[in-house]
Amino acid sequence: MVQFDGLRPARLKVGVISAGRVGTALGVALERADHVVVACSAISHASRQRAQRWLPDTPVVAPPEVAAGAELLLLAVPDSELAGLVSGLAATSSVRPGTIVAHTSGANGVGILAPLTKDGCIPLAIHPAMTFTGSDEDISRLPDTCFGITAADDVGYAIGQSLVLEMGGEPFCVREEARVLYHAALAHAGNHLVTVLADALEALRAALRGSELLGQQSVDDQPGGIAERIVGPLARAALENTLQRGQAALTGPVARGDA
């Protein structure tokens, strides 16, 4: 079993299933904290390329092999695949007792890891409250990211907290029964912001098209145009004001009631 010195985890052998956007970013962050990613799985061509670029010294093997050599097993797969992966790993007995098993699903707590917990694993849910695009910024953003942690007991919370702090993030606790609401709140903030801005940009392009000033770039549907330059400062200011002042940040026609 892995030994711990206070709240600081020992240097761990990390296995990553799989080398998607989230798994790769967290794998790099853990290596920068002096843990060692000893194996990862990568099914798609994009995942294999990602692993080759960011984890070049890490063997790409099948999930049971990843699990067999890991002291910390990171399950970074889509929510729809997590239960099946856990059941498969339990059926093959590839995860050793005492292994820390952490998944990155926002909507799930540690209950979904029950088949592995029964085999003596330490269950954790460690969810980075961040959007991942597959770009270099995914890794650079982690030090400013908060991580929602759910564990089965105080020992699990201490381990999860330590791992997040080592990656430069800020840990916070999410109760098992609150995971769905927590995830819905983040999806509302992250995804609906994109759709609201996309709709606003489309409307603004329609309003401006055909009325360009002399020498001005024509209005088209390409990103980075005049519509984005108009909306960008406004949207950034509105976001910052909302984070600082809440609904008191409402201005203009909405605040006046004549929108």
C-alpha positions in Angstrom: 0.0 0.0 0.0 1.1 3.5 -0.7 2.6 5.3 2.3 1.9 9.0 3.0 3.9 11.6 5.0 1.3 13.9 6.5 -0.8 15.4 3.8 1.9 15.2 1.2 1.5 12.1 -1.0 4.6 9.9 -1.6 5.9 10.0 -5.2 3.3 7.9 -7.0 3.3 5.7 -10.0 0.5 7.1 -12.0 -1.6 5.4 -14.6 -3.9 7.4 -16.9 -7.0 6.0 -18.6 -7.1 7.6 -21.1 -4.9 10.2 -22.8 -7.7 12.6 -23.7 -7.7 16.3 -23.1 -8.3 16.1 -19.4 -6.2 13.0 -18.7 -3.2 14.3 -20.6 -3.3 17.7 -18.9 -3.6 16.2 -15.4 -0.9 13.6 -16.2 1.5 16.4 -17.2 0.6 18.4 -14.0 1.3 15.3 -11.8 4.6 14.7 -13.5 5.6 18.3 -12.9 4.9 17.6 -9.2 7.5 14.8 -9.4 5.0 11.9 -9.7 5.7 9.4 -12.6 3.2 8.5 -15.3 4.2 4.9 -15.8 1.5 4.1 -18.4 -1.5 5.4 -20.2 -4.1 4.2 -22.6 -5.0 5.9 -25.9 -7.6 4.6 -28.4 -8.1 7.4 -30.9 -5.5 8.8 -33.2 -5.8 12.2 -31.5 -5.2 10.6 -28.1 -2.1 8.8 -29.3 -0.7 11.9 -30.8 -1.5 13.8 -27.5 0.3 11.2 -25.4 3.3 11.2 -27.7 3.6 14.9 -27.5 2.9 15.5 -23.8 3.9 12.2 -22.2 6.6 11.0 -24.6 8.3 8.6 -22.1 5.0 6.9 -21.1 4.1 3.6 -22.7 0.7 3.4 -24.3 -0.9 0.1 -23.3 -4.4 -1.4 -22.7 -6.4 -0.2 -19.7 -5.8 -3.4 -17.6 -2.1 -3.0 -18.0 -2.3 0.7 -17.1 -4.1 -0.3 -13.9 -1.8 -3.1 -12.9 1.2 -0.9 -12.5 -0.4 2.2 -11.0 -0.4 3.4 -7.4 -2.6 6.3 -8.5 -5.1 5.4 -11.3 -6.6 8.3 -13.0 -9.9 7.6 -14.9 -10.4 10.4 -17.3 -13.0 9.2 -19.6 -16.4 10.5 -20.7 -19.2 10.2 -18.1 -21.1 7.7 -20.3 -18.0 5.3 -20.3 -17.0 5.5 -16.6 -19.3 2.8 -15.2 -18.4 0.3 -17.8 -14.7 1.0 -17.4 -14.9 0.5 -13.6 -16.9 -2.7 -14.0 -14.4 -4.0 -16.5 -11.4 -3.2 -14.3 -13.1 -4.9 -11.4 -13.9 -8.0 -13.4 -10.3 -8.4 -14.5 -8.9 -7.8 -11.0 -6.3 -5.6 -12.6 -6.4 -2.9 -9.8 -4.4 -3.7 -6.7 -5.8 -3.2 -3.2 -4.6 0.1 -1.8 -4.5 1.8 -5.2 -5.9 5.3 -5.3 -8.5 5.4 -8.0 -9.6 8.9 -9.0 -12.0 9.8 -11.7 -12.5 13.2 -13.3 -16.3 13.1 -13.8 -18.1 16.2 -12.6 -21.6 14.6 -12.2 -20.4 11.5 -10.3 -19.1 11.0 -6.8 -17.3 8.0 -5.4 -20.3 5.7 -5.5 -19.6 4.8 -9.1 -16.3 3.4 -8.0 -17.9 0.9 -5.6 -16.8 -2.2 -7.6 -13.2 -1.2 -7.1 -13.7 0.1 -3.5 -14.9 -3.4 -2.5 -11.6 -4.7 -3.7 -9.7 -2.4 -1.3 -9.1 0.7 -3.5 -9.2 4.3 -2.2 -11.9 6.1 -4.2 -11.7 9.7 -5.2 -13.6 12.1 -7.5 -11.4 14.9 -8.6 -13.0 17.2 -11.1 -11.3 20.2 -12.6 -13.8 23.1 -13.0 -12.3 24.1 -16.3 -13.0 23.7 -20.0 -10.4 21.7 -22.0 -9.9 22.3 -25.7 -6.8 20.2 -26.4 -4.6 23.2 -26.7 -1.4 24.1 -24.8 -3.5 26.4 -22.6 -5.2 23.4 -21.0 -2.0 22.8 -19.0 -1.1 26.4 -18.3 -4.6 27.0 -16.9 -4.5 24.3 -14.3 -2.7 26.4 -11.6 -5.7 28.8 -11.6 -8.3 26.0 -11.6 -10.5 24.9 -8.7 -11.1 21.1 -8.3 -14.2 19.6 -6.8 -13.3 16.7 -4.6 -15.5 13.9 -3.2 -14.1 11.1 -1.1 -15.3 8.3 1.1 -13.6 9.5 4.3 -11.2 12.0 5.8 -8.2 10.1 4.5 -9.5 10.3 1.0 -10.1 14.0 1.3 -6.6 14.6 2.6 -5.1 12.7 -0.4 -7.3 14.5 -2.9 -6.5 17.9 -1.4 -2.8 17.2 -1.5 -2.8 16.0 -5.1 -4.7 19.1 -6.2 -2.4 21.5 -4.3 0.6 19.8 -5.9 -0.9 20.4 -9.3 -1.2 24.1 -8.3 -5.0 24.0 -8.1 -7.5 25.0 -5.4 -9.4 22.1 -3.9 -12.9 22.3 -2.5 -15.3 19.7 -1.2 -18.5 18.5 -3.0 -20.9 16.2 -1.1 -21.7 13.0 -2.9 -25.4 13.8 -3.1 -24.6 17.3 -4.6 -22.5 16.2 -7.5 -25.3 16.4 -10.1 -26.3 19.9 -9.1 -22.6 21.0 -8.9 -22.0 19.7 -12.4 -25.2 21.3 -13.8 -24.1 24.7 -12.4 -20.7 24.4 -14.1 -22.3 23.3 -17.4 -24.7 26.2 -17.2 -21.8 28.7 -16.6 -19.4 27.2 -19.2 -21.6 26.0 -22.0 -24.5 28.6 -21.9 -22.0 31.4 -21.9 -20.7 30.1 -25.2 -24.1 29.9 -26.8 -25.2 33.3 -25.5 -22.1 35.0 -26.9 -22.3 33.0 -30.2 -25.9 34.2 -30.6 -24.9 37.8 -29.8 -22.1 37.7 -32.3 -24.4 36.4 -35.0 -26.9 39.1 -34.4 -24.3 41.8 -34.4 -22.8 40.6 -37.7 -26.2 40.8 -39.3 -26.7 44.3 -37.9 -23.3 45.5 -39.3 -23.0 43.7 -42.5 -23.1 46.0 -45.6 -22.5 49.2 -43.6 -18.7 49.1 -43.3 -16.8 52.4 -43.1 -14.2 53.3 -45.7 -11.2 51.1 -45.3 -12.8 48.9 -42.7 -12.7 45.1 -42.9 -15.9 43.7 -44.3 -18.1 41.9 -41.8 -18.1 38.1 -42.3 -18.5 35.0 -40.3 -14.8 34.5 -39.6 -13.7 34.7 -35.9 -11.7 37.7 -34.8 -13.6 40.3 -36.8 -15.2 43.5 -35.8 -18.1 41.8 -34.1 -15.7 40.0 -31.7 -13.8 43.3 -31.1 -17.0 45.0 -30.2 -18.4 42.3 -27.9 -15.1 41.2 -26.4 -14.4 44.1 -24.0 -18.1 44.3 -23.1 -18.4 40.6 -22.3 -15.2 40.5 -20.3 -16.3 43.5 -18.3 -19.7 42.0 -17.7 -18.2 38.7 -16.5 -15.8 40.4 -14.1 -18.5 42.7 -12.8 -20.8 39.7 -12.2 -18.2 37.7 -10.4 -17.5 40.7 -8.1 -21.0 42.1 -7.7 -23.5 39.4 -8.6 -26.8 40.6 -10.1 -26.0 44.2 -9.1 -23.8 44.1 -12.2 -26.8 44.4 -14.4 -26.8 47.6 -16.4 -28.5 49.3 -19.4 -31.9 48.3 -20.6 -32.2 45.2 -18.4 -31.5 47.2 -15.3 -33.9 49.9 -16.4 -36.6 47.3 -17.2 -37.1 48.5 -20.8 -35.2 45.6 -22.5 
